[in-house]
Amino acid sequence: MTNRHFVFIEGSSRRDGNSAALASKAREHLPEGATSEWLNLADLPLADFEDPRGPEGASQVYPDGNEGVLLAATLRATDLVLVSPLYWYTVSAPMKRYLDYWSGWLNITGLRFRRQMAGRTLWGVTVGHADDPGQADGLATSLKFSADYMAMRWGGLLYGIGDRPGDVLRDTAALRAAETWFSAALVGAE
Ligand SMILES: Cc1cc2nc3c(=O)[nH]c(=O)nc-3n(C[C@H](O)[C@H](O)[C@H](O)COP(=O)(O)O)c2cc1C
């Protein structure tokens, strides 16, 4: 069996925030033998995405710079974990921008980005101030549909409650869920 490699992509707008803290807890409990890496979008800023598609479609070359680093890391993941604060019921702007770049990567000649990502697993980790995890339904739906579109498996959304940095470390239910998050059965898996 191929070794699993978890790539965590963090998209908070502050350092040492709650979503990173919760995802770090879950990262301490990866399945046996799994490796991992962590990238923070704040260290790899992307310009606003510009849609290159005209009437004839688009063909792009493999990107360099931060975009190239993020694409390479995305392709290394058997398990891609998107770590974002809950902002206005969805992902943060940096995380949304990173996802928008996937649309450009679909047009890179010869890359077959969708085919390469197919069968890998997408996971979400988020923290909001709301006691009601249903407030993250929009975020969960957007990631789940993105996984479906890419023929990836959807691992599910780990939700924690917190507002000030460190708050989520008092959300004992979320911390308990984090301990088994990546080894529990996939949502909807046969
Ligand atoms: C721009 C912005 C929008 C937010 N929107 C929501 C929201 O829709 N629902 C919610 O429960 N909390 C919301 N919050 C609170 C954050 O989710 C909360 O502070 C969280 O702990 C931030 O995660 P972080 O520490 O990883 O950045 C918002 C905070 C900000 C700054």
The ligand as an SDF file (V2000), in Angstrom:
LIG
                    3D

 31 33  0  0  0  0  0  0  0  0999 V2000
  -13.8030   38.2010    8.8120 C   0  0  0  0  0  0  0  0  0  0  0  0
  -14.3490   37.2780    9.8840 C   0  0  0  0  0  0  0  0  0  0  0  0
  -15.5220   36.5880    9.6330 C   0  0  0  0  0  0  0  0  0  0  0  0
  -16.0150   35.6810   10.5690 C   0  0  0  0  0  0  0  0  0  0  0  0
  -17.1620   34.9840   10.2800 N   0  0  0  0  0  0  0  0  0  0  0  0
  -17.5940   34.0430   11.1650 C   0  0  0  0  0  0  0  0  0  0  0  0
  -18.7520   33.2590   10.8650 C   0  0  0  0  0  0  0  0  0  0  0  0
  -19.3750   33.3750    9.8160 O   0  0  0  0  0  0  0  0  0  0  0  0
  -19.1660   32.3540   11.7900 N   0  0  0  0  0  0  0  0  0  0  0  0
  -18.4890   32.1680   12.9570 C   0  0  0  0  0  0  0  0  0  0  0  0
  -18.9080   31.3170   13.7560 O   0  0  0  0  0  0  0  0  0  0  0  0
  -17.3750   32.8820   13.2740 N   0  0  0  0  0  0  0  0  0  0  0  0
  -16.9360   33.8050   12.3920 C   0  0  0  0  0  0  0  0  0  0  0  0
  -15.7970   34.5490   12.6900 N   0  0  0  0  0  0  0  0  0  0  0  0
  -15.0080   34.2230   13.8960 C   0  0  0  0  0  0  0  0  0  0  0  0
  -13.8140   33.3340   13.5390 C   0  0  0  0  0  0  0  0  0  0  0  0
  -14.2270   32.1830   12.8370 O   0  0  0  0  0  0  0  0  0  0  0  0
  -13.0880   32.8910   14.8060 C   0  0  0  0  0  0  0  0  0  0  0  0
  -12.5050   34.0320   15.4120 O   0  0  0  0  0  0  0  0  0  0  0  0
  -12.0220   31.8360   14.5640 C   0  0  0  0  0  0  0  0  0  0  0  0
  -11.5060   31.4130   15.8180 O   0  0  0  0  0  0  0  0  0  0  0  0
  -10.9000   32.3490   13.6880 C   0  0  0  0  0  0  0  0  0  0  0  0
  -10.0260   31.2710   13.3770 O   0  0  0  0  0  0  0  0  0  0  0  0
   -8.4340   31.4700   13.3730 P   0  0  0  0  0  0  0  0  0  0  0  0
   -8.0270   31.7670   14.7980 O   0  0  0  0  0  0  0  0  0  0  0  0
   -7.8970   30.1570   12.8990 O   0  0  0  0  0  0  0  0  0  0  0  0
   -8.1180   32.5770   12.4360 O   0  0  0  0  0  0  0  0  0  0  0  0
  -15.3170   35.4830   11.7910 C   0  0  0  0  0  0  0  0  0  0  0  0
  -14.1480   36.2220   12.0480 C   0  0  0  0  0  0  0  0  0  0  0  0
  -13.6660   37.1170   11.1090 C   0  0  0  0  0  0  0  0  0  0  0  0
  -12.3890   37.8980   11.4110 C   0  0  0  0  0  0  0  0  0  0  0  0
  1  2  1  0
  2  3  1  0
  2 30  2  0
  3  4  2  0
  4  5  1  0
  4 28  1  0
  5  6  2  0
  6  7  1  0
  6 13  1  0
  7  8  2  0
  7  9  1  0
  9 10  1  0
 10 11  2  0
 10 12  1  0
 12 13  2  0
 13 14  1  0
 14 15  1  0
 14 28  1  0
 15 16  1  0
 16 17  1  0
 16 18  1  0
 18 19  1  0
 18 20  1  0
 20 21  1  0
 20 22  1  0
 22 23  1  0
 23 24  1  0
 24 25  2  0
 24 26  1  0
 24 27  1  0
 28 29  2  0
 29 30  1  0
 30 31  1  0
M  END
$$$$
